[in-house]
Amino acid sequence: MAATFASPSAVVGLGSGSLSSPSRISSPKKICLSSGFVKSPVTARNPLGLAGTGGGKFIFQGDWLRKDLNVIGFGLIGWLAPSSIPAIGGKSLTGLFFESIGTELAHFPTPPPLTSQFWLWLVTWHLGLFICLTFGQIGFKGRTEDYFQK
């Protein structure tokens, strides 16, 4: 069942050269094959160790998240206020979302079906919350760090 392929053709393109030069194919030079198992003699450079980038020292900011409870508090209030306005058939988005949670918890072991209104209210309510929190973070931190100064 095993087949043996014997052909006098040369392997081109695996070595250190380009296929664009046709003289490479007919040259009598030795073809150098490289593999992932053979370590390259060229070492990768560390971009942080190059001159002009801090001498190879990268200082990581300790408070990278910059968590501020004011942003979370004002963002949550900033979303709860407009989402509590009864604008959808006399009901608010928050009310519809919490009402759908109660309806789905009434038959707890079984999950809500995909056609349930619960998924619509869940996605809409959380999308609005995350947008408010994101804009709150941008606005509050931008103001405290003077991003908006002329």
Backbone hydrogen bonds, N-H to C=O, Kabsch-Sander energy under -0.5 kcal/mol:
donor,donor_aa,acceptor,acceptor_aa,energy
5,F,3,A,-0.5
6,A,4,T,-0.7
7,S,5,F,-0.6
12,V,10,A,-0.6
17,G,15,G,-1.3
21,S,18,S,-0.6
24,R,21,S,-1.4
25,I,22,P,-0.7
26,S,22,P,-0.9
27,S,23,S,-0.6
32,C,30,K,-0.5
33,L,31,I,-0.7
34,S,14,L,-1.1
38,V,35,S,-0.7
39,K,37,F,-0.5
43,T,41,P,-0.5
49,G,46,N,-1.3
50,L,47,P,-0.6
53,T,50,L,-1.4
56,G,48,L,-1.3
57,K,54,G,-1.2
58,F,56,G,-0.6
59,I,57,K,-0.6
60,F,58,F,-0.7
64,W,61,Q,-0.6
64,W,62,G,-0.9
71,V,68,D,-0.5
72,I,68,D,-1.4
73,G,69,L,-2.7
74,F,70,N,-2.9
75,G,71,V,-2.4
76,L,72,I,-2.3
77,I,73,G,-2.3
78,G,74,F,-2.7
79,W,75,G,-1.0
80,L,76,L,-2.9
81,A,77,I,-2.2
83,S,79,W,-2.0
84,S,80,L,-0.8
84,S,81,A,-0.7
85,I,82,P,-1.1
87,A,85,I,-1.9
87,A,91,K,-0.6
88,I,91,K,-2.7
89,G,87,A,-0.8
91,K,88,I,-1.2
93,L,83,S,-0.8
94,T,83,S,-2.3
96,L,92,S,-2.5
97,F,93,L,-2.4
98,F,94,T,-2.7
99,E,95,G,-2.4
100,S,96,L,-2.1
101,I,97,F,-1.7
102,G,98,F,-1.9
103,T,99,E,-2.2
104,E,100,S,-2.2
105,L,101,I,-2.1
106,A,102,G,-0.9
107,H,104,E,-0.8
108,F,105,L,-1.1
110,T,107,H,-1.0
116,S,113,P,-1.7
119,W,116,S,-0.8
120,L,116,S,-0.6
121,W,117,Q,-2.2
122,L,118,F,-2.6
123,V,119,W,-2.4
124,T,120,L,-2.4
125,W,121,W,-2.5
126,H,122,L,-2.2
127,L,123,V,-2.3
128,G,124,T,-2.2
129,L,125,W,-1.9
130,F,126,H,-2.8
131,I,127,L,-2.1
132,C,128,G,-2.3
133,L,129,L,-2.5
134,T,130,F,-2.3
135,F,131,I,-2.7
136,G,132,C,-2.2
137,Q,133,L,-2.3
138,I,134,T,-2.4
139,G,135,F,-2.8
140,F,136,G,-2.9
141,K,137,Q,-2.0
142,G,138,I,-1.9
143,R,139,G,-1.8
144,T,140,F,-2.2
145,E,141,K,-2.0
146,D,143,R,-0.9
147,Y,142,G,-3.2
148,F,142,G,-0.7
149,Q,146,D,-0.5
